[in-house]
Amino acid sequence: MQPRRARRWSAVVREVAVGGSDEEFGDFMRGRWPAMVRLAYALSGDAGHAEDIAQAAFARAYAAWGRVSRAGDPDAYVRRIVINENRKRFRKHRVPEDLHADLAGTELPGRPRVSQHGQQQGPEERQALLDALGRLGPRQRAVIVLRFWLDMSEAETARALNCSVGTVKSQASRALATLRQDTELVDGGFQ
């Protein structure tokens, strides 16, 4: 009789610890996995790191699912974890970035890229844009990805990056100035 009671209690304890059903979290994860991997990919520039970052973010979200689901916007909560996991990668190892993956066939997050002439851009233009983003620092790249690919406001970006709106504005300004100087982007019609 003791083991049955222990099993029942462990299920109750797990339910309370997770703060909801495993199915609820599973549905959320299946629905948001592609978007979080794309975000992590845009931040890290490496498909393998992107999946590792997204997996770590969802593991942390699962451990705190009660708090996450009560927060009202679990998507923003997990997005913040993805950003922090990407930052953590640089804090721990001080790894220099080397973004050289073949991205020609990769679908980018957000809406399709359109040139200044109103034509949708192909894989070569996307590759040039991703190469240029790879030359930005991690913080500037995060600001550009959140502001312009995810269409977040300056205030939302500041909350996601845990910085001030002024920092978002200055980082975006510096990043855009750097991108404007990139000859590949100017020649490709991204002015």
N, C-alpha and C positions, 0 to 999 in steps of 0.2 A: 504494500500500500504506500509505503514511503516513496518509492521511485515514481509512481504515478503523480503524486502530489508535487514532487520536484519538477517533473516535466511540465506540469501545468503552470507552475510558478515560473519556470524558465521562459515559457512562451509569453506569459504576462509581462515578465520583466523585459523581454526583448521588445514586446509591443510598446511598452512605456519608454524604453531607452531609445528606440527608433522614432517614436512619436507618431506612428501611423503604420499603415500596412506596407509590407514589402512590395505589394502590387502597385501601390500608389507611387512609390519611388521608381519602380521598374518602368511604369508608364511614362513618368517624367523623363527618366534617363533615355529611354528609346526615342522619345520625341525631340529631345534637345541634344543628343549625342552628336549628330552631324554638324550642328551650328557651333557647338563648343570645340569640336576638332578643327573646324575652319578658323575659328577665332584663335585657337592655339597655334595653328599653322601660320596664320598671318603674323602673329607675334614672334614666333620662333623661326620660321622659315624652313623647318625640317619636318617632314611628314611623320617620322618616327618619334621625334620629340613631341610633336603635337598630340599624338595618340597617348603618349605617356603622361603628358600634362593633363589632358582631358580625363584620363583614367584616375589619376591622383585627385583631381578636383571632384569627380563624382564619388570617390571613396570617402573623401572628407565630408562631402555633402550628405552621404548616407549615414555617416557616424553622427551627424548633427541634424538628421532629417526632421525631427520634431521642431527644432528652432527654425530650420530653413523653411519648412512649409507654413509655419506660423508667421514668418516675416512678411508675407503678403506678395512678395515677388521673388519666388525661388530662382527664376531665370537670372535676375540681376545678382542674386547671392552667389550662384554658381559661376557666373561670368567673372565676378570679383575673385573667386577662388582660382579660376584659370589664370587671370592676370598675375595674382600673387605666386602661383606655382611657377609661372614663367620667370618671374623675377628671382625666385628662390634658386633657380637653376644657375644664375649668374653669381649670386651671393656665395653659394657653397663652393663652387669650383673655380670661379673666375675664368671661365672658358671663353676664349676669343670666338666671336661669331664667324662662321664660315658658311654662308648661304649659297650653296652651289647646286642644289638639287634640280633635277629636270622637272620643270613645272609647266611645260607646254600644254599638257593635256588636263591640267587641274582646273576645276571650276572654282572661281573666286567667290568669296562671300559678297553679299549685297547685290545690287542690280548690275546688269551688263555694262561694261565700259563702252562709252561712246566717244568718238573723236570729236574734235572741234567742228568737223564738217557734218556731224550727225550720223556717221556710219558706225555700226558696231565693230569693235576692235577684235582682232583675232589673237591667236596664241602668241605670236611674236611680240605684239604690243603688251600683252599681259606679262610676258616674261621680262620685258624691259622694265615694266612698272615694278614687278617683284624684285628684280635685281637692284633697282634704285632704292626701294624700301630696305633691302638688305644692307645698303651702305649707310643707312641712318642708325643712330644709336637706339638701344632698346626702348628708352622712354619716349623719344620722338616717334618711333615707329608705332608704339602703343597708342599715342595720341592720334596719329593719322588714321590708324585702323579703326579705332573707336569712333572718332569724329566723322570720318568721311566714308568708311565702308559700312559701318553699322548705323550710320546716321544718328548718332547720339548727340545731344546738346552739349554745350560746354560744361554746364552744371552736372549733367549725368556722367560725362567723362571724368570730371574732377572727382566726383564721388567714387567712381569705379577705380581710379588710380590713387585715391587717397591723397589728393593734393588740392591746391587752390585753383579757382577758375583762372586767375592770372597766370599761373604756371601752365595751364592747358593752352591759354592763348599764346604765351611766349614760345612754348615748345612747338605748337602748330605753325607759328609764324616762321621760326627757324627751320623747321623741317620742310615747309613749303618753299622757302628760299633755296634750300639745298636741292630740292627736287627740280626747281625751275632752272638751276644751273646745270642739270644733267643733260648732256647733249643727246643721249638716246631718247629721252622723253620728249625733248623739244622737237627732234626730227620725226618722232613717231606721232606727233599731233596732240600731245597732252598739255599744251600750254595753258 
